[in-house]
Amino acid sequence: MHWPCLVVLALAPPSAADDAAQRIRAGDYAGAAAAFERGYAETGDPALLFGEAQALRRAGDCRAAIAVFERFIATDPPRADVDAASDAIAACRGILGPVVAPPLDPTPPREPPTPPPEPTTPPWSADRAGAVLLGVGAVLAVVGAGLFGASYTRLDARPSSEADFERRRGTVRPMWGSGLGLLAAGGALAVGGAIRWGVVARGRTRARVVVALDSGVTIRF
């Protein structure tokens, strides 16, 4: 039996000393260390910490033994006991070898921020203003052309009498005027829609086209 353990057993309270002695004789150093720890919890005697550290050292657990030796030194024992504990710590550290710090994980590279998506410009044919102008202009032009043509057809029809001819001529003139006006307005709107699409296609977002109709209506876009 190692002599420091004998000294501690001699100084320890009977219950802790008996239990630890039996375990040391049986080679159960880990059990002896546990018995010393229980005795220290009951009595607060620092000598039991020294015995626990020695038992852990004999059990091969130098890391735990160093921790308990340091607890023992923290209780401010006599200088000789501090030297004995320091020597035991040095011996344990010699067994454990130098402490190698684990390598630090390299910092992962920061990914560059994702650039915002570039704004997409809709095609010129998707411009609704141009489509509306062109569509409405085409409809008005078709209706105006129909009225204009119908007025000539009605005028060219053979009258049954002079009164019938006068009546037809009275209705043909408004049809002719309305057809011509609608045809002109429809053409102007269609041209305006085509110009609008041309402006959008060239990217002139601030351009304004003014279409003046015969009726005095002005359209700005």
Helices and strands as residue ranges (DSSP letters): H 3-11, H 14-25, H 29-43, H 46-58, H 62-74, H 79-96, G 124-126, H 128-156, H 162-201, E 210-212, E 218-220
